[in-house]
Amino acid sequence: MSLTVIFIIVMVVLITVFDVWIIAKKGKTQSISAVIIRSSKQYPLITLLVGILLGHLYWSMKTIDIYGKCQ
């Protein structure tokens, strides 16, 4: 397993654990989703930047760039 995959898994687990913990301690109004929704209404630029980031991550790539040299 590559270092990148391990990093992604660790980040998803940490974010999930934090979100569950913060909801248990402070309620749903402090969850990651609630904060993002409130922030996006106050600062629409955040929504645009997240859209650009996700577009960058999911944009199509050449097969060789994804899988490496095919044999």
PDB file of N, CA, C, O and CB in Angstrom:
ATOM      1  N   MET A   1       0.853  -1.163   0.000  1.00  0.00           N
ATOM      2  CA  MET A   1       0.000   0.000   0.000  1.00  0.00           C
ATOM      3  C   MET A   1       0.911   1.241   0.000  1.00  0.00           C
ATOM      4  O   MET A   1       1.886   1.316   0.748  1.00  0.00           O
ATOM      5  CB  MET A   1      -0.977  -0.011   1.235  1.00  0.00           C
ATOM      6  N   SER A   2       0.571   2.192  -0.844  1.00  0.00           N
ATOM      7  CA  SER A   2       1.419   3.378  -0.962  1.00  0.00           C
ATOM      8  C   SER A   2       1.213   4.333   0.211  1.00  0.00           C
ATOM      9  O   SER A   2       0.210   4.273   0.921  1.00  0.00           O
ATOM     10  CB  SER A   2       1.135   4.100  -2.278  1.00  0.00           C
ATOM     11  N   LEU A   3       2.179   5.200   0.387  1.00  0.00           N
ATOM     12  CA  LEU A   3       2.126   6.192   1.447  1.00  0.00           C
ATOM     13  C   LEU A   3       0.927   7.126   1.258  1.00  0.00           C
ATOM     14  O   LEU A   3       0.312   7.553   2.236  1.00  0.00           O
ATOM     15  CB  LEU A   3       3.431   6.996   1.487  1.00  0.00           C
ATOM     16  N   THR A   4       0.599   7.440   0.017  1.00  0.00           N
ATOM     17  CA  THR A   4      -0.543   8.308  -0.262  1.00  0.00           C
ATOM     18  C   THR A   4      -1.850   7.668   0.184  1.00  0.00           C
ATOM     19  O   THR A   4      -2.696   8.339   0.774  1.00  0.00           O
ATOM     20  CB  THR A   4      -0.607   8.639  -1.749  1.00  0.00           C
ATOM     21  N   VAL A   5      -2.024   6.388  -0.088  1.00  0.00           N
ATOM     22  CA  VAL A   5      -3.243   5.677   0.314  1.00  0.00           C
ATOM     23  C   VAL A   5      -3.340   5.635   1.837  1.00  0.00           C
ATOM     24  O   VAL A   5      -4.415   5.848   2.397  1.00  0.00           O
ATOM     25  CB  VAL A   5      -3.262   4.236  -0.270  1.00  0.00           C
ATOM     26  N   ILE A   6      -2.238   5.365   2.496  1.00  0.00           N
ATOM     27  CA  ILE A   6      -2.224   5.333   3.959  1.00  0.00           C
ATOM     28  C   ILE A   6      -2.585   6.710   4.517  1.00  0.00           C
ATOM     29  O   ILE A   6      -3.357   6.808   5.471  1.00  0.00           O
ATOM     30  CB  ILE A   6      -0.837   4.882   4.484  1.00  0.00           C
ATOM     31  N   PHE A   7      -2.034   7.770   3.933  1.00  0.00           N
ATOM     32  CA  PHE A   7      -2.336   9.135   4.360  1.00  0.00           C
ATOM     33  C   PHE A   7      -3.824   9.429   4.219  1.00  0.00           C
ATOM     34  O   PHE A   7      -4.435   9.977   5.136  1.00  0.00           O
ATOM     35  CB  PHE A   7      -1.518  10.146   3.547  1.00  0.00           C
ATOM     36  N   ILE A   8      -4.410   9.072   3.086  1.00  0.00           N
ATOM     37  CA  ILE A   8      -5.840   9.321   2.853  1.00  0.00           C
ATOM     38  C   ILE A   8      -6.689   8.574   3.870  1.00  0.00           C
ATOM     39  O   ILE A   8      -7.625   9.144   4.431  1.00  0.00           O
ATOM     40  CB  ILE A   8      -6.240   8.904   1.426  1.00  0.00           C
ATOM     41  N   ILE A   9      -6.379   7.316   4.112  1.00  0.00           N
ATOM     42  CA  ILE A   9      -7.131   6.513   5.078  1.00  0.00           C
ATOM     43  C   ILE A   9      -7.033   7.118   6.475  1.00  0.00           C
ATOM     44  O   ILE A   9      -8.040   7.234   7.175  1.00  0.00           O
ATOM     45  CB  ILE A   9      -6.617   5.062   5.090  1.00  0.00           C
ATOM     46  N   VAL A  10      -5.828   7.503   6.881  1.00  0.00           N
ATOM     47  CA  VAL A  10      -5.626   8.092   8.211  1.00  0.00           C
ATOM     48  C   VAL A  10      -6.420   9.389   8.334  1.00  0.00           C
ATOM     49  O   VAL A  10      -7.063   9.623   9.357  1.00  0.00           O
ATOM     50  CB  VAL A  10      -4.119   8.356   8.474  1.00  0.00           C
ATOM     51  N   MET A  11      -6.383  10.232   7.307  1.00  0.00           N
ATOM     52  CA  MET A  11      -7.114  11.505   7.357  1.00  0.00           C
ATOM     53  C   MET A  11      -8.620  11.280   7.448  1.00  0.00           C
ATOM     54  O   MET A  11      -9.296  11.956   8.222  1.00  0.00           O
ATOM     55  CB  MET A  11      -6.788  12.355   6.124  1.00  0.00           C
ATOM     56  N   VAL A  12      -9.151  10.347   6.674  1.00  0.00           N
ATOM     57  CA  VAL A  12     -10.592  10.062   6.721  1.00  0.00           C
ATOM     58  C   VAL A  12     -10.987   9.549   8.103  1.00  0.00           C
ATOM     59  O   VAL A  12     -12.014   9.954   8.646  1.00  0.00           O
ATOM     60  CB  VAL A  12     -10.982   9.029   5.634  1.00  0.00           C
ATOM     61  N   VAL A  13     -10.181   8.665   8.667  1.00  0.00           N
ATOM     62  CA  VAL A  13     -10.473   8.134  10.002  1.00  0.00           C
ATOM     63  C   VAL A  13     -10.414   9.245  11.047  1.00  0.00           C
ATOM     64  O   VAL A  13     -11.298   9.342  11.898  1.00  0.00           O
ATOM     65  CB  VAL A  13      -9.482   7.007  10.365  1.00  0.00           C
ATOM     66  N   LEU A  14      -9.378  10.083  10.988  1.00  0.00           N
ATOM     67  CA  LEU A  14      -9.256  11.179  11.957  1.00  0.00           C
ATOM     68  C   LEU A  14     -10.419  12.163  11.859  1.00  0.00           C
ATOM     69  O   LEU A  14     -10.959  12.585  12.882  1.00  0.00           O
ATOM     70  CB  LEU A  14      -7.940  11.918  11.748  1.00  0.00           C
ATOM     71  N   ILE A  15     -10.803  12.528  10.654  1.00  0.00           N
ATOM     72  CA  ILE A  15     -11.914  13.454  10.467  1.00  0.00           C
ATOM     73  C   ILE A  15     -13.211  12.840  10.972  1.00  0.00           C
ATOM     74  O   ILE A  15     -14.017  13.517  11.610  1.00  0.00           O
ATOM     75  CB  ILE A  15     -12.049  13.843   8.990  1.00  0.00           C
ATOM     76  N   THR A  16     -13.412  11.555  10.687  1.00  0.00           N
ATOM     77  CA  THR A  16     -14.619  10.870  11.145  1.00  0.00           C
ATOM     78  C   THR A  16     -14.667  10.809  12.674  1.00  0.00           C
ATOM     79  O   THR A  16     -15.696  11.108  13.279  1.00  0.00           O
ATOM     80  CB  THR A  16     -14.685   9.450  10.554  1.00  0.00           C
ATOM     81  N   VAL A  17     -13.567  10.427  13.284  1.00  0.00           N
ATOM     82  CA  VAL A  17     -13.512  10.343  14.746  1.00  0.00           C
ATOM     83  C   VAL A  17     -13.754  11.724  15.363  1.00  0.00           C
ATOM     84  O   VAL A  17     -14.505  11.849  16.331  1.00  0.00           O
ATOM     85  CB  VAL A  17     -12.142   9.776  15.210  1.00  0.00           C
ATOM     86  N   PHE A  18     -13.121  12.754  14.805  1.00  0.00           N
ATOM     87  CA  PHE A  18     -13.320  14.110  15.323  1.00  0.00           C
ATOM     88  C   PHE A  18     -14.777  14.521  15.204  1.00  0.00           C
ATOM     89  O   PHE A  18     -15.342  15.070  16.150  1.00  0.00           O
ATOM     90  CB  PHE A  18     -12.428  15.112  14.578  1.00  0.00           C
ATOM     91  N   ASP A  19     -15.399  14.263  14.047  1.00  0.00           N
ATOM     92  CA  ASP A  19     -16.780  14.669  13.833  1.00  0.00           C
ATOM     93  C   ASP A  19     -17.722  13.972  14.806  1.00  0.00           C
ATOM     94  O   ASP A  19     -18.616  14.606  15.367  1.00  0.00           O
ATOM     95  CB  ASP A  19     -17.198  14.376  12.401  1.00  0.00           C
ATOM     96  N   VAL A  20     -17.530  12.682  15.008  1.00  0.00           N
ATOM     97  CA  VAL A  20     -18.362  11.939  15.964  1.00  0.00           C
ATOM     98  C   VAL A  20     -18.152  12.495  17.370  1.00  0.00           C
ATOM     99  O   VAL A  20     -19.115  12.685  18.113  1.00  0.00           O
ATOM    100  CB  VAL A  20     -18.031  10.417  15.925  1.00  0.00           C
ATOM    101  N   TRP A  21     -16.901  12.755  17.738  1.00  0.00           N
ATOM    102  CA  TRP A  21     -16.590  13.279  19.061  1.00  0.00           C
ATOM    103  C   TRP A  21     -17.209  14.663  19.275  1.00  0.00           C
ATOM    104  O   TRP A  21     -17.808  14.919  20.320  1.00  0.00           O
ATOM    105  CB  TRP A  21     -15.077  13.344  19.256  1.00  0.00           C
ATOM    106  N   ILE A  22     -17.066  15.551  18.291  1.00  0.00           N
ATOM    107  CA  ILE A  22     -17.581  16.918  18.449  1.00  0.00           C
ATOM    108  C   ILE A  22     -19.103  16.928  18.505  1.00  0.00           C
ATOM    109  O   ILE A  22     -19.685  17.732  19.232  1.00  0.00           O
ATOM    110  CB  ILE A  22     -17.094  17.812  17.301  1.00  0.00           C
ATOM    111  N   ILE A  23     -19.758  16.045  17.748  1.00  0.00           N
ATOM    112  CA  ILE A  23     -21.221  15.950  17.814  1.00  0.00           C
ATOM    113  C   ILE A  23     -21.652  15.453  19.191  1.00  0.00           C
ATOM    114  O   ILE A  23     -22.628  15.947  19.756  1.00  0.00           O
ATOM    115  CB  ILE A  23     -21.762  15.008  16.708  1.00  0.00           C
ATOM    116  N   ALA A  24     -20.921  14.471  19.729  1.00  0.00           N
ATOM    117  CA  ALA A  24     -21.258  13.946  21.059  1.00  0.00           C
ATOM    118  C   ALA A  24     -21.053  14.999  22.146  1.00  0.00           C
ATOM    119  O   ALA A  24     -21.829  15.049  23.100  1.00  0.00           O
ATOM    120  CB  ALA A  24     -20.411  12.707  21.372  1.00  0.00           C
ATOM    121  N   LYS A  25     -20.033  15.836  22.023  1.00  0.00           N
ATOM    122  CA  LYS A  25     -19.716  16.824  23.051  1.00  0.00           C
ATOM    123  C   LYS A  25     -20.499  18.133  22.902  1.00  0.00           C
ATOM    124  O   LYS A  25     -20.984  18.687  23.888  1.00  0.00           O
ATOM    125  CB  LYS A  25     -18.241  17.120  23.023  1.00  0.00           C
ATOM    126  N   LYS A  26     -20.620  18.622  21.661  1.00  0.00           N
ATOM    127  CA  LYS A  26     -21.180  19.958  21.440  1.00  0.00           C
ATOM    128  C   LYS A  26     -22.493  19.967  20.666  1.00  0.00           C
ATOM    129  O   LYS A  26     -23.165  20.997  20.618  1.00  0.00           O
ATOM    130  CB  LYS A  26     -20.187  20.797  20.713  1.00  0.00           C
ATOM    131  N   GLY A  27     -22.871  18.852  20.062  1.00  0.00           N
ATOM    132  CA  GLY A  27     -24.110  18.793  19.292  1.00  0.00           C
ATOM    133  C   GLY A  27     -23.872  18.947  17.791  1.00  0.00           C
ATOM    134  O   GLY A  27     -22.769  19.265  17.348  1.00  0.00           O
ATOM    135  N   LYS A  28     -24.928  18.713  17.027  1.00  0.00           N
ATOM    136  CA  LYS A  28     -24.821  18.735  15.567  1.00  0.00           C
ATOM    137  C   LYS A  28     -24.467  20.103  15.008  1.00  0.00           C
ATOM    138  O   LYS A  28     -23.919  20.200  13.910  1.00  0.00           O
ATOM    139  CB  LYS A  28     -26.107  18.273  14.960  1.00  0.00           C
ATOM    140  N   THR A  29     -24.771  21.154  15.746  1.00  0.00           N
ATOM    141  CA  THR A  29     -24.480  22.498  15.224  1.00  0.00           C
ATOM    142  C   THR A  29     -22.979  22.755  15.099  1.00  0.00           C
ATOM    143  O   THR A  29     -22.565  23.684  14.405  1.00  0.00           O
ATOM    144  CB  THR A  29     -25.105  23.557  16.126  1.00  0.00           C
ATOM    145  N   GLN A  30     -22.170  21.944  15.760  1.00  0.00           N
ATOM    146  CA  GLN A  30     -20.715  22.107  15.685  1.00  0.00           C
ATOM    147  C   GLN A  30     -20.049  21.049  14.793  1.00  0.00           C
ATOM    148  O   GLN A  30     -18.822  20.980  14.710  1.00  0.00           O
ATOM    149  CB  GLN A  30     -20.118  22.045  17.085  1.00  0.00           C
ATOM    150  N   SER A  31     -20.864  20.233  14.133  1.00  0.00           N
ATOM    151  CA  SER A  31     -20.301  19.205  13.253  1.00  0.00           C
ATOM    152  C   SER A  31     -19.593  19.848  12.066  1.00  0.00           C
ATOM    153  O   SER A  31     -19.816  21.020  11.761  1.00  0.00           O
ATOM    154  CB  SER A  31     -21.405  18.248  12.759  1.00  0.00           C
ATOM    155  N   ILE A  32     -18.758  19.093  11.414  1.00  0.00           N
ATOM    156  CA  ILE A  32     -18.031  19.588  10.252  1.00  0.00           C
ATOM    157  C   ILE A  32     -19.017  20.046   9.182  1.00  0.00           C
ATOM    158  O   ILE A  32     -18.824  21.101   8.577  1.00  0.00           O
ATOM    159  CB  ILE A  32     -17.087  18.502   9.693  1.00  0.00           C
ATOM    160  N   SER A  33     -20.061  19.274   8.944  1.00  0.00           N
ATOM    161  CA  SER A  33     -21.045  19.635   7.926  1.00  0.00           C
ATOM    162  C   SER A  33     -21.726  20.957   8.239  1.00  0.00           C
ATOM    163  O   SER A  33     -21.881  21.803   7.358  1.00  0.00           O
ATOM    164  CB  SER A  33     -22.085  18.543   7.792  1.00  0.00           C
ATOM    165  N   ALA A  34     -22.134  21.138   9.489  1.00  0.00           N
ATOM    166  CA  ALA A  34     -22.827  22.370   9.874  1.00  0.00           C
ATOM    167  C   ALA A  34     -21.909  23.582   9.731  1.00  0.00           C
ATOM    168  O   ALA A  34     -22.338  24.636   9.263  1.00  0.00           O
ATOM    169  CB  ALA A  34     -23.341  22.266  11.318  1.00  0.00           C
ATOM    170  N   VAL A  35     -20.668  23.433  10.128  1.00  0.00           N
ATOM    171  CA  VAL A  35     -19.713  24.542  10.021  1.00  0.00           C
ATOM    172  C   VAL A  35     -19.453  24.879   8.548  1.00  0.00           C
ATOM    173  O   VAL A  35     -19.371  26.053   8.185  1.00  0.00           O
ATOM    174  CB  VAL A  35     -18.380  24.185  10.737  1.00  0.00           C
ATOM    175  N   ILE A  36     -19.325  23.864   7.713  1.00  0.00           N
ATOM    176  CA  ILE A  36     -19.093  24.100   6.281  1.00  0.00           C
ATOM    177  C   ILE A  36     -20.295  24.789   5.647  1.00  0.00           C
ATOM    178  O   ILE A  36     -20.127  25.716   4.854  1.00  0.00           O
ATOM    179  CB  ILE A  36     -18.799  22.772   5.551  1.00  0.00           C
ATOM    180  N   ILE A  37     -21.498  24.350   5.983  1.00  0.00           N
ATOM    181  CA  ILE A  37     -22.704  24.969   5.412  1.00  0.00           C
ATOM    182  C   ILE A  37     -22.816  26.428   5.846  1.00  0.00           C
ATOM    183  O   ILE A  37     -23.090  27.302   5.024  1.00  0.00           O
ATOM    184  CB  ILE A  37     -23.971  24.189   5.839  1.00  0.00           C
ATOM    185  N   ARG A  38     -22.602  26.695   7.150  1.00  0.00           N
ATOM    186  CA  ARG A  38     -22.651  28.082   7.620  1.00  0.00           C
ATOM    187  C   ARG A  38     -21.572  28.933   6.960  1.00  0.00           C
ATOM    188  O   ARG A  38     -21.831  30.062   6.544  1.00  0.00           O
ATOM    189  CB  ARG A  38     -22.496  28.132   9.138  1.00  0.00           C
ATOM    190  N   SER A  39     -20.378  28.394   6.868  1.00  0.00           N
ATOM    191  CA  SER A  39     -19.269  29.133   6.264  1.00  0.00           C
ATOM    192  C   SER A  39     -19.512  29.423   4.792  1.00  0.00           C
ATOM    193  O   SER A  39     -19.175  30.503   4.306  1.00  0.00           O
ATOM    194  CB  SER A  39     -17.975  28.358   6.425  1.00  0.00           C
ATOM    195  N   SER A  40     -20.091  28.469   4.082  1.00  0.00           N
ATOM    196  CA  SER A  40     -20.322  28.667   2.649  1.00  0.00           C
ATOM    197  C   SER A  40     -21.388  29.726   2.390  1.00  0.00           C
ATOM    198  O   SER A  40     -21.371  30.387   1.352  1.00  0.00           O
ATOM    199  CB  SER A  40     -20.731  27.353   1.995  1.00  0.00           C
ATOM    200  N   LYS A  41     -22.317  29.888   3.335  1.00  0.00           N
ATOM    201  CA  LYS A  41     -23.325  30.944   3.181  1.00  0.00           C
ATOM    202  C   LYS A  41     -22.738  32.310   3.505  1.00  0.00           C
ATOM    203  O   LYS A  41     -23.117  33.310   2.895  1.00  0.00           O
ATOM    204  CB  LYS A  41     -24.538  30.669   4.082  1.00  0.00           C
ATOM    205  N   GLN A  42     -21.822  32.359   4.454  1.00  0.00           N
ATOM    206  CA  GLN A  42     -21.161  33.623   4.799  1.00  0.00           C
ATOM    207  C   GLN A  42     -20.080  33.980   3.784  1.00  0.00           C
ATOM    208  O   GLN A  42     -19.916  35.145   3.422  1.00  0.00           O
ATOM    209  CB  GLN A  42     -20.550  33.539   6.202  1.00  0.00           C
ATOM    210  N   TYR A  43     -19.354  32.977   3.333  1.00  0.00           N
ATOM    211  CA  TYR A  43     -18.222  33.176   2.425  1.00  0.00           C
ATOM    212  C   TYR A  43     -18.357  32.246   1.216  1.00  0.00           C
ATOM    213  O   TYR A  43     -17.765  31.167   1.209  1.00  0.00           O
ATOM    214  CB  TYR A  43     -16.873  32.923   3.162  1.00  0.00           C
ATOM    215  N   PRO A  44     -19.117  32.636   0.204  1.00  0.00           N
ATOM    216  CA  PRO A  44     -19.333  31.766  -0.965  1.00  0.00           C
ATOM    217  C   PRO A  44     -18.044  31.373  -1.675  1.00  0.00           C
ATOM    218  O   PRO A  44     -18.011  30.375  -2.395  1.00  0.00           O
ATOM    219  CB  PRO A  44     -20.245  32.451  -1.948  1.00  0.00           C
ATOM    220  N   LEU A  45     -16.993  32.143  -1.481  1.00  0.00           N
ATOM    221  CA  LEU A  45     -15.717  31.813  -2.107  1.00  0.00           C
ATOM    222  C   LEU A  45     -15.207  30.457  -1.628  1.00  0.00           C
ATOM    223  O   LEU A  45     -14.535  29.747  -2.377  1.00  0.00           O
ATOM    224  CB  LEU A  45     -14.681  32.901  -1.810  1.00  0.00           C
ATOM    225  N   ILE A  46     -15.522  30.094  -0.390  1.00  0.00           N
ATOM    226  CA  ILE A  46     -15.105  28.783   0.143  1.00  0.00           C
ATOM    227  C   ILE A  46     -15.696  27.666  -0.714  1.00  0.00           C
ATOM    228  O   ILE A  46     -15.002  26.709  -1.058  1.00  0.00           O
ATOM    229  CB  ILE A  46     -15.551  28.617   1.630  1.00  0.00           C
ATOM    230  N   THR A  47     -16.974  27.789  -1.055  1.00  0.00           N
ATOM    231  CA  THR A  47     -17.631  26.775  -1.882  1.00  0.00           C
ATOM    232  C   THR A  47     -16.956  26.681  -3.241  1.00  0.00           C
ATOM    233  O   THR A  47     -16.737  25.582  -3.750  1.00  0.00           O
ATOM    234  CB  THR A  47     -19.126  27.094  -2.052  1.00  0.00           C
ATOM    235  N   LEU A  48     -16.627  27.819  -3.831  1.00  0.00           N
ATOM    236  CA  LEU A  48     -15.941  27.832  -5.119  1.00  0.00           C
ATOM    237  C   LEU A  48     -14.582  27.147  -5.020  1.00  0.00           C
ATOM    238  O   LEU A  48     -14.226  26.342  -5.881  1.00  0.00           O
ATOM    239  CB  LEU A  48     -15.773  29.270  -5.621  1.00  0.00           C
ATOM    240  N   LEU A  49     -13.827  27.461  -3.978  1.00  0.00           N
ATOM    241  CA  LEU A  49     -12.495  26.870  -3.830  1.00  0.00           C
ATOM    242  C   LEU A  49     -12.557  25.361  -3.609  1.00  0.00           C
ATOM    243  O   LEU A  49     -11.724  24.620  -4.131  1.00  0.00           O
ATOM    244  CB  LEU A  49     -11.758  27.527  -2.673  1.00  0.00           C
ATOM    245  N   VAL A  50     -13.539  24.909  -2.840  1.00  0.00           N
ATOM    246  CA  VAL A  50     -13.711  23.459  -2.647  1.00  0.00           C
ATOM    247  C   VAL A  50     -14.080  22.801  -3.972  1.00  0.00           C
ATOM    248  O   VAL A  50     -13.599  21.711  -4.282  1.00  0.00           O
ATOM    249  CB  VAL A  50     -14.802  23.165  -1.574  1.00  0.00           C
ATOM    250  N   GLY A  51     -14.932  23.460  -4.752  1.00  0.00           N
ATOM    251  CA  GLY A  51     -15.295  22.933  -6.067  1.00  0.00           C
ATOM    252  C   GLY A  51     -14.097  22.839  -6.987  1.00  0.00           C
ATOM    253  O   GLY A  51     -13.950  21.858  -7.716  1.00  0.00           O
ATOM    254  N   ILE A  52     -13.235  23.848  -6.964  1.00  0.00           N
ATOM    255  CA  ILE A  52     -12.014  23.813  -7.780  1.00  0.00           C
ATOM    256  C   ILE A  52     -11.104  22.681  -7.325  1.00  0.00           C
ATOM    257  O   ILE A  52     -10.545  21.955  -8.148  1.00  0.00           O
ATOM    258  CB  ILE A  52     -11.265  25.160  -7.702  1.00  0.00           C
ATOM    259  N   LEU A  53     -10.958  22.535  -6.016  1.00  0.00           N
ATOM    260  CA  LEU A  53     -10.107  21.460  -5.483  1.00  0.00           C
ATOM    261  C   LEU A  53     -10.631  20.092  -5.898  1.00  0.00           C
ATOM    262  O   LEU A  53      -9.863  19.254  -6.370  1.00  0.00           O
ATOM    263  CB  LEU A  53     -10.026  21.545  -3.949  1.00  0.00           C
ATOM    264  N   LEU A  54     -11.929  19.857  -5.728  1.00  0.00           N
ATOM    265  CA  LEU A  54     -12.499  18.555  -6.107  1.00  0.00           C
ATOM    266  C   LEU A  54     -12.424  18.341  -7.615  1.00  0.00           C
ATOM    267  O   LEU A  54     -12.180  17.226  -8.075  1.00  0.00           O
ATOM    268  CB  LEU A  54     -13.961  18.449  -5.634  1.00  0.00           C
ATOM    269  N   GLY A  55     -12.632  19.404  -8.383  1.00  0.00           N
ATOM    270  CA  GLY A  55     -12.484  19.291  -9.827  1.00  0.00           C
ATOM    271  C   GLY A  55     -11.073  18.884 -10.200  1.00  0.00           C
ATOM    272  O   GLY A  55     -10.874  18.073 -11.105  1.00  0.00           O
ATOM    273  N   HIS A  56     -10.097  19.442  -9.508  1.00  0.00           N
ATOM    274  CA  HIS A  56      -8.694  19.080  -9.750  1.00  0.00           C
ATOM    275  C   HIS A  56      -8.439  17.610  -9.405  1.00  0.00           C
ATOM    276  O   HIS A  56      -7.758  16.901 -10.146  1.00  0.00           O
ATOM    277  CB  HIS A  56      -7.756  19.988  -8.927  1.00  0.00           C
ATOM    278  N   LEU A  57      -8.989  17.163  -8.277  1.00  0.00           N
ATOM    279  CA  LEU A  57      -8.748  15.785  -7.843  1.00  0.00           C
ATOM    280  C   LEU A  57      -9.409  14.755  -8.755  1.00  0.00           C
ATOM    281  O   LEU A  57      -8.872  13.665  -8.948  1.00  0.00           O
ATOM    282  CB  LEU A  57      -9.247  15.597  -6.427  1.00  0.00           C
ATOM    283  N   TYR A  58     -10.573  15.093  -9.318  1.00  0.00           N
ATOM    284  CA  TYR A  58     -11.326  14.127 -10.118  1.00  0.00           C
ATOM    285  C   TYR A  58     -11.241  14.371 -11.619  1.00  0.00           C
ATOM    286  O   TYR A  58     -11.904  13.681 -12.394  1.00  0.00           O
ATOM    287  CB  TYR A  58     -12.759  14.146  -9.701  1.00  0.00           C
ATOM    288  N   TRP A  59     -10.442  15.333 -12.034  1.00  0.00           N
ATOM    289  CA  TRP A  59     -10.272  15.599 -13.461  1.00  0.00           C
ATOM    290  C   TRP A  59      -9.635  14.381 -14.116  1.00  0.00           C
ATOM    291  O   TRP A  59      -8.855  13.667 -13.487  1.00  0.00           O
ATOM    292  CB  TRP A  59      -9.407  16.873 -13.698  1.00  0.00           C
ATOM    293  N   SER A  60      -9.968  14.150 -15.372  1.00  0.00           N
ATOM    294  CA  SER A  60      -9.437  12.966 -16.044  1.00  0.00           C
ATOM    295  C   SER A  60      -7.921  13.081 -16.231  1.00  0.00           C
ATOM    296  O   SER A  60      -7.373  14.174 -16.380  1.00  0.00           O
ATOM    297  CB  SER A  60     -10.130  12.768 -17.407  1.00  0.00           C
ATOM    298  N   MET A  61      -7.270  11.929 -16.216  1.00  0.00           N
ATOM    299  CA  MET A  61      -5.821  11.844 -16.397  1.00  0.00           C
ATOM    300  C   MET A  61      -5.522  10.772 -17.420  1.00  0.00           C
ATOM    301  O   MET A  61      -6.350   9.895 -17.670  1.00  0.00           O
ATOM    302  CB  MET A  61      -5.097  11.542 -15.055  1.00  0.00           C
ATOM    303  N   LYS A  62      -4.347  10.838 -18.011  1.00  0.00           N
ATOM    304  CA  LYS A  62      -3.913   9.793 -18.925  1.00  0.00           C
ATOM    305  C   LYS A  62      -3.726   8.498 -18.134  1.00  0.00           C
ATOM    306  O   LYS A  62      -3.311   8.522 -16.975  1.00  0.00           O
ATOM    307  CB  LYS A  62      -2.595  10.200 -19.658  1.00  0.00           C
ATOM    308  N   THR A  63      -4.030   7.386 -18.764  1.00  0.00           N
ATOM    309  CA  THR A  63      -3.910   6.079 -18.108  1.00  0.00           C
ATOM    310  C   THR A  63      -2.505   5.862 -17.569  1.00  0.00           C
ATOM    311  O   THR A  63      -2.347   5.341 -16.466  1.00  0.00           O
ATOM    312  CB  THR A  63      -4.273   4.955 -19.080  1.00  0.00           C
ATOM    313  N   ILE A  64      -1.496   6.246 -18.312  1.00  0.00           N
ATOM    314  CA  ILE A  64      -0.116   6.042 -17.871  1.00  0.00           C
ATOM    315  C   ILE A  64       0.187   6.850 -16.609  1.00  0.00           C
ATOM    316  O   ILE A  64       0.985   6.425 -15.774  1.00  0.00           O
ATOM    317  CB  ILE A  64       0.862   6.427 -18.987  1.00  0.00           C
ATOM    318  N   ASP A  65      -0.454   8.022 -16.470  1.00  0.00           N
ATOM    319  CA  ASP A  65      -0.237   8.834 -15.271  1.00  0.00           C
ATOM    320  C   ASP A  65      -0.934   8.244 -14.051  1.00  0.00           C
ATOM    321  O   ASP A  65      -0.533   8.510 -12.918  1.00  0.00           O
ATOM    322  CB  ASP A  65      -0.726  10.256 -15.506  1.00  0.00           C
ATOM    323  N   ILE A  66      -1.965   7.453 -14.274  1.00  0.00           N
ATOM    324  CA  ILE A  66      -2.700   6.847 -13.173  1.00  0.00           C
ATOM    325  C   ILE A  66      -2.058   5.533 -12.744  1.00  0.00           C
ATOM    326  O   ILE A  66      -1.840   5.302 -11.555  1.00  0.00           O
ATOM    327  CB  ILE A  66      -4.157   6.617 -13.568  1.00  0.00           C
ATOM    328  N   TYR A  67      -1.756   4.672 -13.717  1.00  0.00           N
ATOM    329  CA  TYR A  67      -1.280   3.320 -13.402  1.00  0.00           C
ATOM    330  C   TYR A  67       0.208   3.116 -13.613  1.00  0.00           C
ATOM    331  O   TYR A  67       0.747   2.079 -13.226  1.00  0.00           O
ATOM    332  CB  TYR A  67      -2.018   2.330 -14.225  1.00  0.00           C
ATOM    333  N   GLY A  68       0.875   4.071 -14.211  1.00  0.00           N
ATOM    334  CA  GLY A  68       2.294   3.908 -14.504  1.00  0.00           C
ATOM    335  C   GLY A  68       2.483   3.197 -15.828  1.00  0.00           C
ATOM    336  O   GLY A  68       1.537   3.023 -16.596  1.00  0.00           O
ATOM    337  N   LYS A  69       3.702   2.792 -16.084  1.00  0.00           N
ATOM    338  CA  LYS A  69       4.032   2.151 -17.345  1.00  0.00           C
ATOM    339  C   LYS A  69       3.338   0.804 -17.451  1.00  0.00           C
ATOM    340  O   LYS A  69       3.491  -0.059 -16.587  1.00  0.00           O
ATOM    341  CB  LYS A  69       5.545   1.985 -17.486  1.00  0.00           C
ATOM    342  N   CYS A  70       2.562   0.634 -18.537  1.00  0.00           N
ATOM    343  CA  CYS A  70       1.867  -0.639 -18.782  1.00  0.00           C
ATOM    344  C   CYS A  70       2.829  -1.596 -19.463  1.00  0.00           C
ATOM    345  O   CYS A  70       3.591  -1.209 -20.348  1.00  0.00           O
ATOM    346  CB  CYS A  70       0.584  -0.432 -19.653  1.00  0.00           C
ATOM    347  N   GLN A  71       2.783  -2.849 -19.037  1.00  0.00           N
ATOM    348  CA  GLN A  71       3.693  -3.839 -19.628  1.00  0.00           C
ATOM    349  C   GLN A  71       2.960  -4.870 -20.425  1.00  0.00           C
ATOM    350  O   GLN A  71       3.581  -5.772 -20.987  1.00  0.00           O
ATOM    351  CB  GLN A  71       4.502  -4.520 -18.564  1.00  0.00           C
TER     352      GLN A  71
END
